[in-house]
Amino acid sequence: MSKRIVAVRKSRYGHGHLTEAGIGTVHGRPAYWEGVDTVRANLASQTYYTVSPTSGAVAYVHRVTCECGVKTIQTDGDRWRDNNLDNLPTY
C-alpha cells in the first residue's frame, strides 16, 4: 500500500521536528493525519511518498534519527525542494 503525504505538522519546540503527516486529500486538505511514530512503524510494510507540484517528481519517505536523537522521517534527497517533507504545507 502506498500513501501520499501532502502536508505536515511540526513541533513548536526545538528545531521543528515533524509530528504528524497529512495523508491523501479531500477538498484540498489532508484526508487524515498519522503521527510520525505510526509512519515509522508502517514503513516496514507500506510506502509513503510526496510529489513535487512543479515537476511531478516523487520523493520516497524513510526513517532517520536526527543528530539530536529524535526518531523521525524524511524524504530521499533530489533536486526538487517542493517535494521535501520540510517544505510541504503545514496545518
Sequence and secondary structure as in RCSB ss.txt:
>XXXX:A:sequence
MSKRIVAVRKSRYGHGHLTEAGIGTVHGRPAYWEGVDTVRANLASQTYYTVSPTSGAVAYVHRVTCECGVKTIQT
DGDRWRDNNLDNLPTY
>XXXX:A:secstr
 EEEEEEEEE SSTTT EEEEEES BTTB SEEEEHHHHHHHTTT EEEEE TTT  EEEEEEEE TTS EEEEE
   S GGGSGGGS B 
